[in-house]
Amino acid sequence: MFDILFCHPDFVVINKHPNVSVHKDDGDSMLLQDVAKSIDEQQLYLVHRLDKMTSGLLLLARNHLAARELSELFAKRKIEKYYLAIGSKKPKKKQGLVKGDMERSRRSSWKLLNAHTNPAITQFFSSPSEPGERLFICKPYTGKTHQIRVALKSVGSPIVGDRIYNPTNQADRGYLHAFALRFDFQGQSFRFVCDPREYVGQGDKWRSESVSIGIQTWLCPWDLPWPQIK
């Protein structure tokens, strides 16, 4: 269900496994309670979220004060987030920015609009993957629901195994992974990278040769030439 990656007096960082819900639903056990029990903590606090299909880095606060401070850092975009994804088709562009308002569509999905009133903003680079697929590294500037999933669909490369945005594509999981976090907290700088190749049950495609080469070049994602968003 999860791996403990780092424990700080005020927060804990885990690798959430794919298809594990952050909230209790469909008979799932409560992730926060299970993590708290594993580190002998009474209660943990959610300061950001990952979709059920998404694996990777999840930051959990260990007290009210830390929860408030970390939540403010996320709200003020002072925590850098980086995601890996595998898209199922050749994208319309290999790198760039996806920007647009989002609104609810059919069932549980969202769609991207041309309007820019309160836009979702996602930057990305990509590299070759298996035939007919593409590896992406994404840096979301905003934190909208399904933002990266909608962004990659909008450039013509919906995520492999995404049952909502790519329902005809079959895979062992939806290939979206919270890869890295960077932030300052109480005078200290923190950097976390969760390489999906290093953990059991993260999905076979991460270990293919072409994907592995791409991941290897992105192990310091903050050093990539991300254009500044104005």
C-alpha positions in Angstrom: 0.0 0.0 0.0 2.9 2.4 0.8 6.6 2.7 1.6 7.9 5.1 4.2 10.6 7.2 2.6 11.4 9.9 5.2 10.3 10.8 8.7 10.7 14.4 10.1 9.4 15.6 13.4 6.7 17.6 11.5 6.0 15.4 8.5 6.4 12.1 6.8 7.0 11.3 3.1 5.6 8.1 1.6 5.6 6.4 -1.7 1.9 5.7 -2.3 1.3 2.6 -4.4 -0.9 2.7 -7.5 -4.6 2.0 -7.1 -4.6 3.0 -3.4 -7.1 5.6 -2.4 -6.0 8.5 -0.3 -9.6 8.6 1.2 -11.5 5.6 2.3 -13.8 4.3 -0.5 -14.9 1.1 -2.2 -14.0 -0.8 1.0 -10.4 0.4 1.0 -8.7 0.9 4.4 -7.8 4.4 5.4 -4.3 5.2 4.1 -3.6 7.9 6.7 -4.5 5.6 9.5 -2.3 2.8 8.2 0.7 5.1 7.8 0.1 6.6 11.2 0.0 3.2 12.8 3.3 2.2 11.0 5.2 5.1 12.6 3.4 5.0 15.9 1.7 8.3 15.4 -1.8 9.1 16.7 -2.9 11.1 13.6 -1.6 12.4 10.3 -2.9 15.3 8.2 -3.4 15.4 4.5 -1.9 18.6 2.9 -2.2 17.6 -0.8 -3.7 14.7 -2.7 -2.9 12.1 -5.3 -5.5 10.4 -7.5 -6.2 6.7 -6.7 -4.3 5.5 -9.9 -1.3 7.8 -9.2 1.6 6.4 -7.3 4.5 8.2 -5.7 5.4 11.0 -3.3 2.8 12.0 -0.7 3.6 14.4 2.0 1.7 14.0 5.3 1.9 16.4 8.3 2.3 15.1 11.8 0.6 18.0 13.7 -1.8 20.9 13.2 0.8 23.6 12.9 2.8 21.7 10.3 -0.3 20.9 8.4 -1.2 24.6 8.2 2.3 25.7 7.2 2.7 22.9 4.5 -0.8 23.6 3.1 0.1 27.3 2.8 3.3 26.3 0.9 1.3 24.3 -1.6 -1.3 27.1 -1.9 1.4 29.7 -2.6 3.1 27.3 -5.1 6.3 27.2 -3.0 6.5 23.4 -3.2 7.8 22.2 -6.6 6.1 19.0 -7.9 7.3 16.8 -10.7 5.4 13.8 -12.2 6.3 11.0 -14.6 3.8 9.7 -17.1 3.7 7.4 -20.0 1.4 8.5 -22.8 -0.2 6.1 -25.3 0.4 8.0 -28.5 2.8 10.4 -30.2 2.0 13.9 -28.8 1.2 16.9 -30.9 4.3 18.5 -29.4 7.3 17.0 -27.6 7.6 19.7 -24.9 5.9 22.9 -23.9 3.0 24.2 -21.8 -0.7 23.3 -21.6 -2.9 26.1 -20.2 -6.6 26.5 -20.0 -9.6 26.5 -17.7 -11.1 23.1 -16.7 -14.7 22.1 -16.3 -16.5 18.9 -15.4 -17.4 16.7 -18.3 -19.1 13.3 -18.4 -19.0 10.9 -15.5 -15.8 11.5 -13.4 -13.9 13.3 -16.1 -12.8 16.9 -16.7 -12.1 18.7 -20.0 -9.8 21.6 -21.0 -11.3 24.8 -22.3 -9.8 27.6 -24.4 -10.7 30.2 -21.7 -8.0 31.4 -19.3 -10.1 32.8 -16.4 -8.6 30.4 -13.8 -6.4 28.1 -15.9 -4.7 24.9 -15.1 -1.0 25.3 -16.1 1.3 22.3 -16.8 4.8 22.3 -18.3 6.3 19.2 -19.7 9.2 17.6 -21.5 9.1 14.2 -23.2 11.4 11.5 -24.4 11.1 8.3 -26.5 9.4 5.3 -24.9 8.2 1.9 -26.2 6.7 1.9 -29.8 3.6 4.0 -30.0 4.1 5.5 -26.5 5.9 8.5 -25.0 7.5 9.2 -21.6 6.7 12.6 -20.0 8.0 14.6 -17.1 5.4 17.1 -16.0 5.7 20.1 -13.7 2.2 21.4 -12.7 2.2 25.0 -11.8 -1.4 24.8 -10.5 -3.0 22.0 -8.6 -6.3 21.2 -10.4 -8.1 17.9 -10.2 -6.9 15.5 -13.0 -4.7 18.3 -14.3 -1.9 16.2 -15.8 -4.2 13.5 -17.1 -6.3 16.2 -19.0 -3.2 18.0 -20.2 -1.7 15.0 -21.8 -4.9 14.0 -23.4 -5.1 17.5 -24.8 -1.8 17.1 -26.6 -2.9 13.8 -28.1 -1.1 11.4 -25.7 -3.6 10.2 -23.0 -1.9 8.3 -20.2 -1.4 4.5 -20.6 -3.9 2.6 -18.5 -6.0 5.7 -17.5 -9.5 4.2 -17.3 -11.2 7.6 -17.5 -9.3 9.4 -20.2 -8.0 6.4 -22.1 -10.6 3.7 -21.5 -9.7 1.5 -24.5 -6.1 1.3 -23.5 -5.3 -1.8 -21.3 -2.4 -1.9 -18.9 -1.4 -3.2 -15.4 -2.0 0.4 -14.0 -2.5 4.0 -15.0 1.0 5.3 -15.6 1.2 8.5 -13.6 3.7 8.8 -10.8 4.5 11.6 -8.4 8.3 11.7 -9.0 9.9 14.5 -7.1 9.2 17.3 -4.5 11.4 20.3 -3.6 10.6 22.9 -0.9 11.9 24.9 2.0 10.4 24.3 5.5 11.4 26.1 8.7 14.8 27.1 7.3 15.7 23.8 5.8 15.7 22.8 2.1 14.2 19.4 1.2 14.4 17.4 -2.0 12.8 14.0 -2.5 12.9 11.8 -5.6 10.9 8.6 -5.8 12.2 6.5 -8.7 9.4 4.0 -9.7 12.1 1.6 -11.0 13.2 1.0 -7.4 10.0 -0.3 -5.9 8.0 -3.5 -6.4 4.5 -3.2 -7.8 4.9 0.1 -9.5 4.3 -1.2 -13.0 6.4 -3.1 -15.6 6.6 -0.3 -18.1 8.9 1.9 -15.9 11.6 -0.7 -16.3 11.6 -0.9 -20.1 15.0 0.1 -21.5 13.7 3.3 -23.3 11.7 4.5 -20.3 14.6 3.8 -17.9 16.9 5.8 -20.0 14.5 8.8 -19.9 14.0 8.5 -16.2 17.8 8.3 -15.6 18.3 11.7 -17.4 15.6 13.3 -15.2 16.7 12.3 -11.7 17.3 16.0 -10.9 14.2 17.4 -12.4 14.6 20.9 -11.0 17.8 21.2 -13.1 15.9 20.9 -16.4 15.5 24.1 -18.4 11.9 24.9 -17.3 10.8 28.2 -18.8 9.7 30.7 -16.2 5.9 31.2 -16.0 4.9 34.8 -16.1 
